[in-house]
């Protein structure tokens, strides 16, 4: 009986936290709101992939990846700040962060990536969370997947994130894995880095979900839940 009462109490607490967090996400507060349950170790650099002229992948209905990435990133940032996690947003608008001197699209893409790396490496005690969407010529492929760089701690976060992705979609059979070589951002930051491919824009079911604001909030909750659970293990 005591265990049931405790479980009910904890469930009520979780529902309250989620409800307050949802209100904060809707308000998009300008000031940080701290719910510091224990000291978080890292400053999470939230990277909404692509932006500006580089729209990234295009969904089946013609929606650009860059906009979806940004919406999820903004929701993730608001929720992380609610939990007292220090964050830095790479971009808060649909822009590329290349230097003003870049002229061609190739120069802008190269400069954008270089500046993202510079921002991460200049952030003390950083952890990179890069948000993207996947695509493939065959529409049957689906599911979110976490990739990690060669930092020793990154794999633990990615594994925890993949566990949470499975809760978001129990049919997802993907596994966390090391990022392929040649991904500039993942190879050149000097901190733990996780790249979250939140689904396939080339899959009808994934696309329908990913363009939906409510589902984007669920993805943000998944990202934050994975991070907080991983950090709790660090301090256990």
Secondary structure, DSSP 8 states (H G I E B T S, - for coil): -HHHHHHHHHHHHHHHHHHHHHHHHHHT-SS-----SS----EEEEEE--BTTB---B-TTS-BHHHHHHHHHHHHHHHHHHTT-EEEES-SSS-----TT--SHHHHHHHHHHHHHHHHHTSTTEEEEEEEEE--SSTT----EEEE-SSTTHHHHHHHHHHHHHHH-TT-----EE--TT-HHHHH-SS-EEEEEEEETTSHHHHHHHT-HHHHHHHHHHHHHHHHHHHHHHH-
